[in-house]
Amino acid sequence: MPQLDTSTWFLIILSSTMSLFILFQLKLASFQYYSIPNSKALHSSKIPNPWESKWTKIYSPLSLPPH
């Protein structure tokens, strides 16, 4: 039974890996990236809140005068 010659395997694996790498690089280099579409300004309908028409002030406990 003849023995399997593995002396050329390294060269074959290396050359096929390099070929695949070059093919993928060429494929990615020729890929057309589309520009980001301009986002349309969304006009949201403003719902009036009852607290928006009133002026309120929130007092911090540290700003109150001492008792």
Stockholm file with secondary structure:
# STOCKHOLM 1.0

chainA/1-67         MPQLDTSTWFLIILSSTMSLFILFQLKLASFQYYSIPNSKALHSSKIPNPWESKWTKIYSPLSLPPH
#=GR chainA/1-67 SS CCCCCCTTHHHHHHHHHHHHHHHHHHHHHTCCCCCCCCCCCCCCCCCCCTTTSSCCCCCCTTTSCCC
#=GC SS_cons        CCCCCCTTHHHHHHHHHHHHHHHHHHHHHTCCCCCCCCCCCCCCCCCCCTTTSSCCCCCCTTTSCCC
//
